[in-house]
Amino acid sequence: MSSTITYTVTGMSCGHCEKSVSSEVSALPGVTEVAADAKAGTVTVHSAAPLEDSQVRAAVDEAGYELVGRSA
């Protein structure tokens, strides 16, 4: 069962930020696609199966940014 979730991330301001977040989140098992948008402050994660929010939060933290929740 595939999953697509958009999260709100603070601290991203440029393309480099987007690449850093995308790289860390892409490394999570099961992730098939990541789209980070610094202007909107979001990261959309497509995965083969639902991920735990804590996994995504840890990857975003590793990139140096803060996941503050899921976007509506």
ROSE-4610 file (N, C-alpha, C; in Angstrom, 1 decimal, always signed):
// ROSE-4610
residu = [M/M/M/S/S/S/S/S/S/T/T/T/I/I/I/T/T/T/Y/Y/Y/T/T/T/V/V/V/T/T/T/G/G/G/M/M/M/S/S/S/C/C/C/G/G/G/H/H/H/C/C/C/E/E/E/K/K/K/S/S/S/V/V/V/S/S/S/S/S/S/E/E/E/V/V/V/S/S/S/A/A/A/L/L/L/P/P/P/G/G/G/V/V/V/T/T/T/E/E/E/V/V/V/A/A/A/A/A/A/D/D/D/A/A/A/K/K/K/A/A/A/G/G/G/T/T/T/V/V/V/T/T/T/V/V/V/H/H/H/S/S/S/A/A/A/A/A/A/P/P/P/L/L/L/E/E/E/D/D/D/S/S/S/Q/Q/Q/V/V/V/R/R/R/A/A/A/A/A/A/V/V/V/D/D/D/E/E/E/A/A/A/G/G/G/Y/Y/Y/E/E/E/L/L/L/V/V/V/G/G/G/R/R/R/S/S/S/A/A/A]
num = [1/1/1/2/2/2/3/3/3/4/4/4/5/5/5/6/6/6/7/7/7/8/8/8/9/9/9/10/10/10/11/11/11/12/12/12/13/13/13/14/14/14/15/15/15/16/16/16/17/17/17/18/18/18/19/19/19/20/20/20/21/21/21/22/22/22/23/23/23/24/24/24/25/25/25/26/26/26/27/27/27/28/28/28/29/29/29/30/30/30/31/31/31/32/32/32/33/33/33/34/34/34/35/35/35/36/36/36/37/37/37/38/38/38/39/39/39/40/40/40/41/41/41/42/42/42/43/43/43/44/44/44/45/45/45/46/46/46/47/47/47/48/48/48/49/49/49/50/50/50/51/51/51/52/52/52/53/53/53/54/54/54/55/55/55/56/56/56/57/57/57/58/58/58/59/59/59/60/60/60/61/61/61/62/62/62/63/63/63/64/64/64/65/65/65/66/66/66/67/67/67/68/68/68/69/69/69/70/70/70/71/71/71/72/72/72]
x = [+0.8/+0.0/+0.9/+0.9/+1.7/+1.1/+2.0/+1.6/+2.2/+1.5/+2.0/+1.6/+2.6/+2.3/+3.1/+2.5/+3.2/+3.4/+4.6/+5.0/+5.4/+5.2/+5.6/+7.0/+8.0/+9.3/+9.8/+10.4/+10.8/+12.3/+12.8/+14.2/+14.8/+14.0/+14.5/+14.3/+15.3/+15.2/+15.7/+16.3/+16.9/+16.9/+17.4/+17.6/+18.5/+19.6/+20.5/+19.7/+18.9/+18.1/+17.2/+16.5/+15.7/+16.4/+17.6/+18.5/+18.9/+19.3/+19.7/+18.6/+17.4/+16.2/+15.9/+15.8/+15.4/+16.4/+17.7/+18.7/+18.5/+18.3/+18.2/+16.9/+15.8/+14.5/+14.5/+15.2/+15.3/+16.0/+16.8/+17.6/+16.8/+15.6/+14.7/+14.2/+14.2/+13.7/+12.3/+12.0/+10.7/+10.3/+11.2/+10.8/+11.1/+10.1/+10.3/+10.5/+10.0/+10.2/+10.0/+10.8/+10.7/+10.7/+9.8/+9.7/+9.7/+10.9/+11.0/+10.7/+10.0/+9.7/+10.0/+11.1/+11.5/+10.6/+10.1/+9.1/+7.9/+7.3/+6.1/+6.4/+7.7/+8.0/+7.5/+7.5/+6.9/+7.9/+7.7/+8.3/+7.3/+7.1/+6.2/+6.9/+6.5/+7.2/+6.3/+6.7/+6.0/+6.8/+6.1/+6.7/+5.9/+6.6/+5.9/+4.9/+5.2/+4.3/+4.3/+3.3/+3.3/+4.6/+5.1/+6.3/+5.9/+6.6/+6.4/+6.9/+6.1/+6.4/+7.8/+8.1/+9.4/+10.6/+10.4/+11.5/+11.8/+10.7/+10.8/+11.4/+10.9/+11.4/+12.9/+13.3/+14.8/+15.6/+15.1/+15.8/+15.9/+14.8/+14.8/+15.7/+15.7/+16.6/+18.0/+18.3/+19.7/+20.2/+19.2/+19.5/+19.7/+19.3/+19.5/+18.2/+17.1/+15.8/+14.8/+13.7/+12.7/+11.4/+11.0/+9.6/+8.7/+7.7/+6.7/+5.4/+5.1/+3.9/+3.5/+2.3/+1.8/+1.0/+1.1/+0.4/-1.0/-2.0/-3.4/-3.6]
y = [-1.2/+0.0/+1.2/+2.0/+3.2/+4.3/+5.3/+6.4/+7.7/+8.8/+10.1/+11.0/+11.7/+12.6/+13.8/+15.0/+16.2/+16.7/+17.1/+17.6/+19.1/+19.8/+21.2/+21.2/+21.9/+21.9/+23.4/+23.7/+25.1/+25.2/+26.3/+26.6/+26.5/+25.9/+25.8/+27.2/+27.6/+28.9/+28.9/+27.8/+27.8/+26.4/+26.3/+25.0/+24.0/+24.6/+23.7/+23.1/+23.9/+23.3/+22.2/+22.4/+21.4/+20.1/+20.2/+19.1/+18.3/+19.1/+18.5/+17.6/+18.2/+17.5/+16.3/+16.5/+15.4/+14.3/+14.6/+13.5/+12.7/+13.3/+12.6/+11.8/+12.3/+11.6/+10.5/+10.7/+9.7/+8.4/+8.6/+7.4/+6.5/+6.9/+6.1/+4.9/+3.7/+2.5/+2.7/+2.3/+2.4/+3.7/+4.7/+6.0/+5.9/+6.3/+6.2/+7.6/+8.6/+10.0/+11.0/+12.1/+13.2/+14.5/+15.4/+16.7/+17.8/+18.4/+19.5/+20.8/+21.7/+23.1/+24.1/+24.8/+25.7/+26.9/+27.4/+28.5/+28.2/+27.0/+26.6/+26.1/+25.7/+25.1/+23.7/+22.9/+21.6/+20.6/+19.3/+18.2/+17.1/+16.7/+15.6/+14.3/+13.3/+12.0/+10.9/+10.3/+9.1/+7.9/+6.9/+5.7/+4.5/+3.3/+2.1/+1.7/+2.0/+1.8/+3.0/+3.2/+4.3/+4.3/+5.5/+5.7/+6.2/+6.0/+6.6/+8.0/+9.0/+10.4/+10.6/+9.7/+9.9/+9.6/+8.7/+8.4/+9.6/+10.2/+11.4/+12.6/+12.8/+13.8/+13.7/+12.5/+12.3/+12.6/+12.2/+12.5/+14.0/+14.7/+16.2/+16.8/+16.4/+16.9/+16.7/+15.5/+15.2/+16.2/+16.7/+17.6/+19.0/+19.2/+20.5/+21.4/+20.8/+21.5/+20.9/+21.5/+21.0/+20.7/+19.4/+19.0/+19.4/+20.2/+20.7/+20.1/+19.3/+18.6/+18.2/+17.6/+17.3/+18.5/+18.7/+19.8/+19.3/+20.2/+19.9/+19.6]
z = [+0.0/+0.0/+0.0/-1.1/-1.2/-0.3/+0.0/+0.8/+0.3/+0.4/+0.1/+1.2/+1.9/+3.0/+2.8/+3.0/+3.0/+4.4/+4.7/+6.0/+5.9/+7.0/+7.1/+7.8/+7.1/+7.6/+7.7/+8.8/+9.0/+8.8/+8.3/+8.2/+6.7/+5.8/+4.4/+3.7/+3.0/+2.3/+0.9/+0.4/-0.9/-1.5/-2.7/-3.4/-2.6/-2.0/-1.3/-0.1/+0.6/+1.7/+1.2/+0.1/-0.5/-0.8/-1.4/-1.7/-0.4/+0.6/+1.9/+2.5/+2.6/+3.1/+2.3/+1.0/+0.0/+0.1/+0.2/+0.3/+1.6/+2.7/+4.0/+4.0/+3.6/+3.6/+2.5/+1.4/+0.4/+0.8/+1.8/+2.3/+3.2/+3.6/+4.5/+3.7/+4.3/+3.6/+3.1/+1.9/+1.3/+0.6/+0.8/+0.1/-1.4/-2.2/-3.6/-4.3/-3.6/-4.2/-3.1/-3.2/-2.2/-3.0/-2.6/-3.2/-2.1/-1.9/-0.9/-1.6/-1.0/-1.5/-0.4/-0.6/+0.4/+0.5/-0.6/-0.6/+0.2/+0.0/+0.7/+2.1/+2.3/+3.6/+3.8/+2.7/+2.8/+2.2/+2.6/+1.9/+1.8/+0.5/+0.2/+0.0/+0.7/+0.7/+0.2/-0.9/-1.5/-1.0/-0.5/-0.1/-0.4/-0.4/-0.8/+0.3/+1.5/+2.7/+3.6/+4.4/+5.3/+6.2/+6.4/+7.3/+8.6/+9.6/+10.9/+10.8/+11.4/+11.4/+12.1/+13.1/+13.8/+12.9/+11.9/+11.0/+10.1/+9.6/+8.7/+9.5/+10.7/+11.6/+11.8/+12.1/+12.4/+11.1/+9.9/+8.7/+8.4/+8.7/+8.5/+9.5/+10.8/+11.8/+11.4/+10.8/+10.4/+9.3/+8.5/+7.4/+8.0/+9.3/+9.9/+9.9/+9.7/+9.7/+10.7/+10.8/+11.8/+11.1/+11.3/+10.9/+12.0/+11.6/+12.6/+12.6/+11.6/+11.5/+10.1/+9.9/+8.6/+8.1/+6.8/+6.1/+5.9/+5.9/+5.6/+4.1]
